[in-house]
Amino acid sequence: MNPSRLLSVLVENRPGVLNRVASMIRRRGFNIDSLSVGPTEDESVSRMTIAVHVGRQQAEQATKQLTKLIDVISIDDITELRGVSHELLLIRMNAPVGQRTELLQVVNVFLGRIVDIATSSLIVEVTGTTEKIDNFVELMRPFGIKEVARSGAVALVRGDQARLSLVDLGIDAEPDGRPALVRAAGDQTTGDI
């Protein structure tokens, strides 16, 4: 079984970009484990963090295909790089008064936080690696899980391996503030794959 590969994709922040990226991955028959999208320090650019269940060769193929999409600024397979990758979990638990002490002890071990409490249930927030989140969910099953919402991974590469600056990527701003990708002469990219 192939492990998930973590792809970090910078895209232009425009309507339809998420659909084009997800459709390209779907057309290749790859399974997306999680996909998180959010703005970057530049409001005209968004970062997608995609956990896709494929092998290394398939990840390279997906990376090459994604690069061809006109709205994609850069894409990196950051699976094997030193990085920080976290998920957010919100979980609604059965919490009768007699079990709350034991439940709260487990929450504290995982550095969780109670964000809502009712007479017979509570909502816990936990952040961390995918493995930490999976382990927490498994430990909560005996208490009775009512509802789960997970964000999927968001990730950044640590230190000097990171490509943090849009200038480093050869991106200048258009007059309307959107990024303009500076392409090498003869570099043809289209929205069709």
N, C-alpha and C positions, 0 to 999 in steps of 0.2 A: 504494500500500500504506500503510495506516495505521500510524503508530508506536505503540509501547506507551504507555499512560497509566499513571501511578503513583498509586494510591489508598491513602491512609492511613486506616485504619478502627479506631476504638476500640470494643471490644465488651465486654460482660459476660463474665467468665471462667466459663462454664458449659458442661456437656456439650451437644453438638449444635449449638453456634453456628457452628462452622466449616462443618459440613454445610449448614446453612441458607443461609449466605452463598454458598458455592460453588454450591449448587443454584440459587439465584436468578440468579447470573451465567450458569450453564449453560442455564437455561430461556430466557434472552434470546439464546442463540446466540453469546455472546461467548467468545473464546478467552483463557484465562488463561495468560500466559507464565510467571509465577511467583507463588507465594503463600507468604509467610512469616508465621508467627504466633508470638508470644512474650509473656510477661508484661511488665507495665509496672512503674513504681515502686509502684503499688497492686496487690496480689496479686489483687484481685477484678476487675481490668480487664486485658484483653489487647489488644495492637496487632497488627492484620493489615496487612501491606504487600502490595498486590495489583498486579501488572503485568498489565494487560489490554490485548489487542490490538484497540483500537477507535479511532474518531475522537473528536473533542471532543464532538460532539452525543451520540454513543452513551455516552460517559463521563458526561455530564450525566444522561442517562436512567438509567444504572446507579446513579449516586449517589442520585438521587431514589428509586429502587426500594429500594436498600439502606437508606436512611433510614427506610423504613416497617417494617423488621424490628424487632421489639420489643427484641432484645438489642443492637442497634447504638446506641451512645452518640453518636458523631460520625463523620463521613466527610468527607474533603477530597481533592480532586484536586490533588496537589502537583507535577504534571508540570512546570509552568512556574514554580514558585516556586524560589527559591534554597534548595538543600538539600544534604544529604549522603546519598548512596545507595551502599551497598556490598553486595557479595556475598562469600560464602566459597566457595572451590573446594578440594576435595581431589582430587588426580589421581595415580593409580598409573601410573608410567612404566616401560618397559623401560629398564634402566640397566646394560648390560654395562660392565665395568671400563674398557674402552677409550674409551667415550663419556661417562663421568661428568664429566670436566672441562668439556667443552663444554656439557653439560646444566646443570651447576651455574652456569656463567656466565650462561645465560639466566635461570635461577631468581633469581640475585642481581640482575639488571637489573630484574626485576619485584618485587623485595623479598619474594620467596617464602621459605619455610622448609621444610626437610626435616623431616618428622615421623616417618618410618619408613624404614629402609633394610634391604635384604636382599641376597643374593648377586647377583641379576640384576635387581632392581627397587627402586624407592623411591617413597615417597608424598610429594608436595609440597603445601603449603598456601599459597594465595595469596588475598589479600583486595583488594577494590577495586571500581571501577565495573564495570558490565556490559561495557562496551567493553574495559576492561583485561583482564577475565577471558576474553572472546572472543578477544582478540589473543594471550593467553598460550596458550590451548588450540590455536590455529592454529600457533603456533611449536613446540608440543610434538609435533604430528602426525608429523613426520619421524622422531622418536626412537622412536615406537611407544607409543601410549596403550593401557593395559590396562583402565583403569576410571576413571570420572569421577563425582563427586558434587558438586552445586552447591546452595547454600542458597536461591537466589533473592534478590532485593533486599530489604534492610531500609533504611528511610529516615527521616530527621527533617528538618524545615524549619529553616533557619538563622535565628538572631536573633529579631527582634520579630514576624516573620510567623508564628511558631509558636504553637500553642495547647497550652501545656505543662501547664497546671494543670487538674485536674478541677473545681476550684471555678470557674474561668473558664467552664467548660462548663455550670454550673448543676447540678452533681452533689453530692449529699450522701450520707453513708454511712447505710445501714440499720443497725439494731441488730446484725445478724449480720455486719457489715463489708462487705457487698456494696454497690455503688453504687446510689443511687436517683436516677433521672433526674428532675429538676424540670422538668415540662412546663408550657407555657403553658396557661391555661384553655381548654378546648375542643379541645386538641390530642389527636387520637385516633391511636394507633399500634397496629398489630396485627402478629402474626407472619405473617399471610397476605398474599400479594401477588396 
